[in-house]
Amino acid sequence: MTQGHSDDHPASHVDVARILQGRRMRRNRRTDWSRRLVRENRISTDDLIWPLFILEGQNQRHPIASMPEVERLSVDLAVAAAERAARLGIPALALFPYTDPDLRDEHGSEALNADNLICRACRAIKQAVPDIGLITDVALDPYTSHGHDGLLDGDEILNDATVRRLVHQAIVQAEAGSDVIAPSDMMDGRVGAIREGLDHAGFHNVQIMAYTAKYASAFYGPFRDAVGTNKTLRGDKRTYQMDPANTLEALREAELDIAEGADMIMVKPGMPYLDIVFRLKDQFGVPTFAYQVSGEYSMIHAAARNGWIDLDRAMLESLLAFKRAGADGILTYFAPRVAELLAGQGS
């Protein structure tokens, strides 16, 4: 016999109103204006850092197949992108080079060239848009023929010798106009050494954004296409990038970076490591950033292109997740799209 919904059915005797006793959470969700009033976190253009890939030449724009709507730009077009960023209210750009393979060697010598691609881009952008922040990557992988972030001896990455080279690279970038040095190499002691080197060279006001918790992740593939290291990388980076299984290690890394003089810390990748973002911000309370890496960006685009998700809604939701976890800002290739969308909404 099937059960009906007569007055003698058990469900009919449940007094929902009495149980709730006025505790109705949905009241605040009923209308758009109410949802806006009680919203805990928001995305604004002030949260955005736009990564740009720079290549040689003039008026050169090379699409990156694995990163929809992202291109490598020659310095003149990077200047135009910086001008666009300023109009949109994006506070800062993060610059990454696509180094000519002929300029790459075992030692990453081009990283120390004061007239290399990134240095020329810094000078050109600062001349055209002096008030935009420039964040430059300190690591050897875009410049080495083996694709690693440090100097190699056989299969071993040489920590201390690499750190000395990174200090030189950081000073070269600061001289070119970089506002924020962002060491992504994950060598031990590099934050303290770079701080000491910058101060000794007179760059006391140049900030350091440490890639504090940079994991040996599978989500970096499209980025390596963009900077040209996918084909050059020998082996992997697990001896210096962090094990994705570890959380407490990230806390220790943050403690060391802050003690060595980091002004800001970063978690990379972002979305799979929101717990790390939360724990670092909760534990240390310092400016904390997340990098929505190329794999995350490309997955959202791929799903949207297949009609499986709404691109703009998924994009904004993903960025909001970083803010909810405690990030003060996000490096994201979506930055100009987000800024334009927010401007259209009057935000």
N, C-alpha and C positions, 0 to 999 in steps of 0.2 A: 504494500500500500504506500503510495507517495504521500509525503508530508505536505500539507497545505500551509496557508498563512492565516488560519482562523485565530480568533481571540484567545483560544486556549493553547496556541503554539508557544513554546518557551520564549521565542524572540519577542513576542508581543508584550511580555511582562518586563522587558528591560527598559528602565527609565533613563534614556540617554541624557536628557537635560539635567536630571539630578546628579548623574555620574560626572558630567562635565562641570557642573556648579560654576558656570561662567567662564571656565577656562577654554576659550575658543580661539585657538591660534589663527584660524583662518580669517578672522575679522580683519587683521592687518594685511591680508593678501588679496582682499576682494577687489580693490580698485588700483589702477595704475598710480594715482597720486599717493595713495597710502603706502604702496610698495616702495615708492621712491623715498618717502619720508623716513621709513624704518630701515632702509638699506644699509648694511654694515660696511660694505666695501665697494669701491668704484674704480673704474679704469679712467685715467685721463691721459692727455698727451704728455704730461709731466712724468709719467711712469715709463716712457718709451726710450729705448736706445736702438738705433737703426744700424745693423751691420752692413757694411759695403765691401764689395770685392773690387780691387783695383788691378788694372792691367796696363801694359805699355801701349803707346800710340796716341793718336789724336782722333777724336770723334769715333771711338771704338766702343761697341756695345755687343757683348757676346752672351747670348742666353745660356743658362746652365740647365741642361736637359732634366736633371734630377730635382731641380728646384723651380717649379713653375713661377713665372713672373719675377724671377731674380736673375740679374745679369752681372757679368763683370763689366766694369766701366773704366775707360781711360780717365786720366786725371782731370781733363777738362770737363768730362761729363760727371765725374764725382763732385766737382765744384758746383755744377748745376743741381745735382742731387742735394748737396748741402744747402743751397739756396732754397730749394723746395722744402727741405726739412725745417729751415728757419721760418718760412711762411706758415707751415703747419703747426709750429710750436714745439717740435720735437727737440728736446734739450741737447742730445748728444749723438754722435756717430761713433761706431766702432769700425776701424779700418783693418782689412786683411789683404795681403798681396797675392796675386798670381804671378809668381816669379818665373821668368824665362828659364827653361831647363838648362840652357847654356850657362846661366849664372849660378847654378846650384853646384855645390861641391861637398865633400865629406865634412867640412868644417863649418858650413853655413856662412862663409865669408861675406856674402852680400848683405847679411843682416847688419854688419858693422859699417857699411858704406853710407856716408852721410848724404849721398845723393841717390839713395835707392828709391824704389817706387813709393814706399810708404812715406819717406821723408819728403819727397817732392809733393805728394798728395797733401800732407800736413801743411806745408808752406803755402800751397796754392789755395787750400780751403780757408786757412786762417787769414790770408790776404783778402779774400772775397767775403767771408762770413766770420769776422773775428770773434763774435760772441757765442758761437756754437761750440759745445764741448767735443774734444777729440780724444778718443780712447784707442790706444795702440797696443797690439798684441806683442808680448815679448816671449819668444820661443824660437827655436831654430828650425822647426819642421818645414816652414815654407821655403827655406833657403838651402836645406841639405839634400844631397843626392840620394840619401837613404831614407828620407821621410821622417826621421825621428826628431824629437824636440831637443836633443842634446848631442854632445860629441860621443862618438862610438870608439871603443877599443875592442875589436872583435865583435862579440854580441853584447858587450856590457856598455851601458850608458854611464859616462863619467860624470858624476854629480858635481864635484867641486870645480873641475875645469870648465864645465858647462856654465856654472853660476858666474864665474868671472867673465865669461863671454856675454852672458845675459846682462850683466851690469853695464858693459860697454854698449850693448844694443840699446838699453834703456836710456843712457845718456845721449846717444845719437838721436833718438826719437824726441827726447825732451828739447834738445837744441833745435829741432825742426818745428816745434810748436805743439807737441802732444801735451794735453792737459792731464791725462790719466794714463799711467803705465799699468798694463794688465798682464802680468806674467801667467801664462797658461801652461807652462812646461812641467810643473809639478816636481821640480828639483827641491831637495831639502835645503832650507836656509836662504833661498833666493830672495824672499821678501826683505829680510834684514839687510842682505848685501846690496840690493838695489836701493833701499832707503839710504844707506850709508853712502853709496856712490852718487846718488842724486844730490844729497846734501853737500857732499864734498865738492861737487861741480857747481854748486850755487842754485840748484833747483829745489829749494826748500818747499815751494808751494805746489810742485807737481805731485798729484795724488797717486796712490797705488790702489788698484782694485785687484785683489788677489783672486785668482781661480783657486779657491780654497778647497772645495770638494769637487774635483774633476774626476769623474769615473771613467774607467775603461769600458766605454759603452758601444753598443751596436748601432746607436742612433746618429753617428757622426758621418756616415757614408757620403751623403750629398755634399756636405761641407768639404770633404777631402776631394771630391770632384771639383768643387769651386776653386780651391787653392792649388789643385794639381798634385796632391800627394797620394792619391789612391794608387796610382801606378808606380810610385817610387818607394812606398813604404815597405821595408823589409821586416818581416815578422810582425809583432804587435807591440803595444805600449803598456802591457800589464805589469811590467817591473817598476813603473813609476806613476801611472795613473791608478786611481783607487779601485779596489774590488767592489763591484756592485752589491755584494752581500753585506757590506759593512756600514754601520751607522756611528758607533762610538769613535771610530777612526776619524770620521769627519769632525767630530767635536774636538778631538786632539789637534787636527790640522788647523782648525779655526783658532784655537787657543794660541798656537804657535805663530800663525800669521799676524794675529792682532798684537801679540807681544813684540813681534819684529817690526811693527810699524804700518801694517795695512790700514788704510783709511776706510776701505770697503771690502766686503767679501762676496764671493759668488759661488753658486751651485750650478754645476753643468753635468749632465742635461738637467732640464727643468721638470717637466711633467711627471716622469717616472720617479722623481726624487723630491716630491713635495714634502714628504716627511722630514727630509734633511733640511730643506728651507725652513720649515717650522721650528725644528729643534735648534738650529743655529741662531735664528732670530730670538727665540725664546730664551736661550741660554746666555747669549752675549749682548743682545740689544744694540748691535752696531749696524750701520747701513748694510743691508743684505740684498743681493741681486740674484736673479735666476736667468739662465740662458735657455730660451726656447729654441732648441737646436734644430739643425737642418732636417733630421729625420722626423721630428715632431711636426715641423712645418709642412714637409712634403706629404706626410700621411694625411693630414687634414685636407690638403689640396686634392690628393688622389681620391679620397672618399667623396669629397664634394663633386669632383668631376664625374664620378660614377653615379651621382644623384643619391647617394646614401645619406648624406648629411647636408645641412645648410651651412655654406662656407662662413658667412659673416657671423652667424649665431655661434657656431662652434669655435671660431677664432676668438670672439669676445669672451665666451665661457672659459676657454682655456687660459686666457690672460687673467681673468678674474680669479681663477684658481690660484695663480701665483700670489696675487694680492691677499687672498684669504689665508694663505699659508704664512704670510708675513713678509713677502718680498717688497722692498721699497721701489724696485724698478725691474724691468724685464728687457733683456736683449732679444729682439724678435724681428724676423724678416717681414712680419706683418705691419711693422710700425707705420709706414706711410698710409697703408690702407685703413688701419685703425684710426689714425689721426684725421683722415678725410671723412671717415664715417662719423666720428665724434663731432667734427665741425658741422656736418650736415644735421646732426641731432641737436645742435646748439650747446654742446657740452664744452 
